[in-house]
């Protein structure tokens, strides 16, 4: 059975350097007001392209969890799972193992960070360990995965920047 994987980069977050001066860890860096507003439009656009989600997961970092909550609201408040395999330093095989465990899901959405997501998508598409894909903040791509998740298992269906996804919401 094939899995369709919606890969979403978190929305615009607070400035990294300015946030670092607060003394709090980067993992707690939140979305900006603008980021939340723009992501709400993007999420509506995603809903036009993707009918429903069986699973929605986010990295453990605050900005990814906040982005996932906005996406969840656009998809009838689907539950959000926190998945360590989406953390910026996680290995692609850890994500593949997690995705393989989602046996009953046909449509899985994940929210994470660059350059991790680009490297993960590249690995799923080609088996390469270096990123050849860049996902803009609030952007997304859709992959079809045939068989067991791993290197060279995916086909790219589309990749869209947030500006296009927001226009789809109209």
SVG drawing of the C-alpha trace seen along z (x, -y; Angstrom):
<svg xmlns="http://www.w3.org/2000/svg" viewBox="-13 -40 38 42">
<polyline fill="none" stroke="black" stroke-width="0.4" points="0.0,0.0 1.3,-3.5 1.6,-6.3 1.2,-9.9 3.6,-12.1 3.0,-15.9 6.2,-17.5 5.7,-21.0 8.4,-23.4 7.5,-25.4 6.2,-29.0 8.2,-32.2 9.7,-32.1 11.3,-34.8 14.7,-35.9 17.3,-33.3 19.9,-35.8 17.5,-38.0 15.9,-35.0 19.3,-33.7 19.9,-36.9 16.9,-35.9 19.0,-33.0 16.3,-30.5 17.1,-27.5 16.4,-27.6 14.0,-24.7 11.6,-27.2 11.7,-29.8 8.1,-30.5 6.4,-31.6 5.9,-35.3 2.5,-36.9 3.0,-37.2 4.1,-33.6 1.0,-32.4 -1.2,-34.6 0.5,-33.5 0.4,-29.8 -3.3,-30.0 -3.7,-30.9 -1.2,-28.2 -3.1,-25.6 -6.3,-26.5 -4.5,-26.1 -3.1,-22.8 -6.7,-21.7 -7.8,-22.5 -5.0,-20.2 -5.2,-17.5 -8.6,-16.2 -7.8,-14.8 -4.9,-13.7 -4.7,-10.4 -1.6,-11.4 -0.1,-14.8 3.3,-14.9 5.7,-17.6 9.2,-17.9 9.6,-18.5 10.6,-22.2 8.0,-24.8 7.8,-26.5 7.1,-23.2 4.4,-22.3 2.8,-25.7 2.8,-25.3 1.3,-21.8 -1.5,-23.2 -2.4,-25.7 -2.5,-22.9 -4.5,-20.7 -7.2,-23.4 -7.6,-23.5 -8.0,-19.7 -10.9,-19.4 -8.5,-19.4 -6.7,-16.2 -4.4,-15.2 -0.7,-16.3 1.9,-13.7 5.4,-14.8 8.0,-12.8 11.6,-13.0 12.6,-11.6 11.6,-15.1 14.1,-16.9 16.8,-18.8 19.5,-16.3 17.6,-13.1 18.8,-10.4 16.7,-9.7 16.4,-6.0 14.8,-7.0 12.1,-8.9 11.7,-6.0 11.1,-3.6 8.5,-5.9 6.8,-6.3 6.8,-2.5 5.0,-2.1 2.1,-4.3 0.7,-1.2 -3.0,-2.2 -2.3,-5.8 -2.7,-6.7 -2.0,-10.4 0.7,-11.5 1.7,-15.1 4.9,-16.1 6.2,-19.5 9.8,-20.1 12.9,-22.3 15.4,-23.0 17.9,-21.8 16.7,-18.5 13.5,-18.3 15.3,-19.0 17.9,-16.3 15.1,-13.9 13.1,-14.5 16.3,-14.1 17.1,-10.8 13.6,-9.5 13.7,-10.5 17.3,-9.6 19.1,-7.9 21.6,-10.8 22.6,-12.1 23.0,-15.7 20.1,-18.1 19.1,-18.9 15.6,-20.2 14.9,-23.4 11.5,-24.0 10.6,-27.7 9.2,-28.6 5.6,-27.6 6.1,-25.8 5.3,-22.1 5.9,-19.2 3.9,-16.1 5.5,-12.7 4.1,-9.3 5.9,-6.4 5.5,-3.0 6.6,-0.1 8.6,-0.4 9.9,-3.9 13.6,-4.3 16.1,-5.6 14.8,-5.9 11.2,-5.0 9.4,-8.2 8.1,-10.1 7.7,-13.9 4.1,-14.9 4.5,-18.6 6.5,-21.2 5.0,-24.6 6.1,-27.8 3.9,-29.4 2.8,-32.2 1.3,-29.7 -0.3,-27.7 -1.8,-30.9 -3.3,-31.8 -4.9,-28.4 -6.9,-29.3 -8.9,-32.0"/>
</svg>
